[in-house]
Structures are given as C-alpha cells and as structure tokens.
Amino acid sequence: MAEVQQPFLTDITEIRRRAREHLEEGAITEDYEGDVNATIKLLNDALATEIVCVLRYTYHYVAAVGIQSESVKDEFGTHAREEQQHALRIAERINQLGGKADFNPEGLLSRSASQYAEGQNLVDMIKENLIAERIAIQTYQEMVRYFANHDPTTRRMMEDILAKEEEHANDMHDLLVAHQGKPPLRS
C-alpha cells in the first residue's frame, strides 16, 4: 500500500519564536544539520586552494611568452579572475557561518589541495593548470557529497564552483591539445 504523504505544514508562530533565540548565531538556525566547525575548516581549505590557483594563473598570465602565447595568456587571466571570485564566495560563506576566512599567507600551500607550480614553458603552464583543476574537481566533488542535504547552501555554492572548475579543466585540455597537436587524454 502506498504511503500517504502529509501536507507541508509550517508552524509560523514557532518559527518566529525560534528566530528570536540565539541571535548571536546569525544565519545558523537550530535546523542546520551540518557541523559548522567542520564546514568552516573545509571551506578555509577550499579558500586556500582558490588563492593558490589565483596566484598560479596570475603568474602564468604574466610569464607566458612566445608567438602563440597571447590567447593562452588571455585564458590564464580570465581564469585568475574567476578563481578570485570563487575565493570571495567561499570567504563570504565562511563569514555567514560565523567563521573567520583564513587569508593568512602563512601555511597557504599546506592548506591548499592544489600546488603552486610555475612550469618551464607554455605547455608546462597549461599542464600544471589542468592538473590543479583536476585536483580541485575531485576535492570539490567530495565536498558536495559531504554537504549533501546537511548544508544545501554550501553544497549549491560548491556545485557552482565545481561546474566552473570543470569548465576550466576543459579549457586547459583544449589548449593542451591545440599546443601539442594531439589529444593527451584517451577518447
């Protein structure tokens, strides 16, 4: 026998009463199912990852040379700006959760999932960015699964950032194919 679903009922009086309690918690209500401290730590690690990506892409934007480098430089610059937007979104979410965004450069690389690798030439730079994007993709996929329905706001933010990281990886793959003349990944 099929289970009968109950209609959605909201006790607005109770919600209003609870909203007046624990104002020091800001956006975190008693219905928040996530672990706030674990979320803030994960987001600070993601913030470090994004900052390292901004630095790497910016360096590559400045350092790329050669007759075929202009379009690649433009892509590096665009990605650097997009990674900076990711960092700001993550930092704002940390703030909403009552945490402190960790922009301290001390230990930045140890908190970041990705690495800072300069590369020796244009192809190396593209490869290093593709590697970093793949690291971010896998890390953010795990974070999305972790947040699940326990923190839908953070999950959706990370899904948006993940989609952009996948786009960045595709861009880097296309550039790598264009500059190496063959697909480096199997079809």
C-alpha positions in Angstrom: 0.0 0.0 0.0 1.3 3.4 -0.9 2.3 5.7 1.9 0.2 8.8 2.1 2.3 12.0 2.2 1.3 14.6 4.7 0.8 18.1 3.5 3.5 20.6 4.2 2.6 22.3 7.4 4.5 25.2 8.9 4.0 26.5 12.4 4.9 30.1 11.6 4.4 31.1 15.2 7.0 28.6 16.4 9.4 29.6 13.6 9.0 33.3 14.6 9.7 32.4 18.3 12.8 30.3 17.5 14.1 33.1 15.1 14.3 35.4 18.1 16.5 33.0 20.0 20.3 32.7 19.7 20.7 35.8 17.5 24.4 35.6 18.0 24.3 32.5 15.7 23.5 34.7 12.7 22.3 32.6 9.8 22.8 29.3 11.7 19.4 28.2 12.9 18.7 25.1 15.1 17.6 23.3 11.9 21.1 23.5 10.5 22.2 19.9 10.2 25.8 20.3 9.3 28.9 20.5 11.6 29.7 24.2 11.5 33.3 23.9 12.6 34.0 21.1 10.1 32.3 23.1 7.3 34.4 26.2 8.1 37.6 24.2 8.1 36.7 22.6 4.7 35.8 26.0 3.3 39.0 27.5 4.6 40.9 24.7 2.8 38.9 25.4 -0.4 39.7 29.1 0.1 43.4 28.3 0.2 43.1 26.2 -2.9 41.4 29.1 -4.7 44.1 31.6 -3.6 46.8 29.3 -4.8 45.0 29.0 -8.1 44.7 32.8 -8.4 48.5 33.1 -7.8 49.4 30.4 -10.3 47.1 31.6 -13.0 48.3 35.2 -12.5 51.9 34.2 -12.6 51.3 32.2 -15.8 49.4 35.2 -17.3 52.4 37.4 -16.7 55.2 34.9 -17.5 53.7 33.3 -20.7 55.8 34.2 -23.7 56.0 33.2 -27.3 54.3 33.9 -30.6 51.3 31.7 -29.7 51.0 32.9 -26.1 48.5 35.8 -26.4 45.3 33.8 -26.5 46.7 31.5 -23.7 47.6 34.5 -21.6 44.1 35.8 -22.0 42.7 32.5 -20.8 45.0 32.5 -17.8 43.9 36.0 -16.9 40.3 35.1 -17.2 40.7 32.0 -15.0 42.7 34.0 -12.4 39.8 36.5 -12.1 37.2 33.6 -11.9 39.2 31.8 -9.2 39.3 35.1 -7.2 35.5 35.3 -7.4 35.4 31.7 -6.1 37.6 32.7 -3.2 35.4 35.6 -2.4 32.2 33.5 -2.5 33.8 30.9 -0.2 35.1 33.6 2.2 31.6 35.2 2.4 30.1 31.8 3.2 32.6 31.2 6.0 31.5 34.6 7.4 27.8 33.7 7.1 28.6 30.6 9.1 30.2 32.7 11.9 33.7 31.7 11.0 36.8 33.7 10.0 38.1 33.4 6.5 41.8 32.5 6.6 43.6 34.7 4.1 46.9 34.4 6.0 49.7 33.5 3.6 51.5 31.6 6.3 50.8 27.9 5.6 48.8 28.7 2.5 50.3 25.8 0.5 49.7 23.3 3.3 46.0 24.2 3.5 45.6 24.1 -0.3 44.6 21.0 -2.2 46.4 22.3 -5.3 50.0 23.1 -5.7 51.8 26.2 -7.0 53.8 25.1 -10.0 55.3 27.6 -12.4 56.2 25.4 -15.4 59.1 25.9 -17.7 57.2 26.8 -20.9 53.7 27.5 -22.2 52.8 23.8 -22.5 54.1 23.1 -18.9 52.0 26.0 -17.6 48.9 24.6 -19.3 49.6 21.2 -17.9 50.1 22.5 -14.4 46.8 24.4 -14.6 45.0 21.3 -15.9 46.4 19.2 -13.1 45.3 21.8 -10.5 41.8 21.9 -12.0 41.5 18.2 -11.8 42.6 18.3 -8.1 40.0 20.9 -7.4 37.3 19.0 -9.2 37.9 15.8 -7.2 38.2 17.7 -3.9 35.0 19.7 -4.6 33.1 16.7 -5.7 33.9 15.1 -2.3 32.8 18.3 -0.5 29.5 18.4 -2.4 28.8 14.8 -1.3 29.8 15.7 2.3 27.5 18.7 2.5 24.6 16.8 0.8 21.4 17.9 2.4 23.0 18.8 5.7 24.1 22.2 4.3 22.3 22.8 1.0 23.5 26.4 0.7 27.2 25.5 0.9 26.6 22.4 -1.3 25.0 24.6 -4.0 27.8 27.1 -3.8 30.4 24.4 -4.2 28.4 22.8 -7.1 28.5 26.2 -8.9 32.2 26.5 -8.3 32.7 22.8 -9.3 31.0 23.5 -12.6 33.3 26.4 -13.3 36.4 24.3 -12.4 35.2 21.6 -14.8 34.9 24.3 -17.5 38.4 25.5 -16.6 39.8 21.9 -16.9 38.1 21.6 -20.3 39.6 24.9 -21.4 43.1 23.8 -20.3 42.6 20.4 -22.1 41.6 22.2 -25.3 44.7 24.5 -25.1 46.9 21.5 -24.4 45.6 19.7 -27.4 46.0 22.8 -29.6 49.6 23.3 -28.5 50.7 19.7 -28.5 48.8 18.7 -31.7 47.3 15.6 -30.3 44.8 14.7 -27.5 46.8 13.9 -24.3 43.8 12.0 -22.9 42.1 8.9 -24.3 38.9 9.4 -26.2 
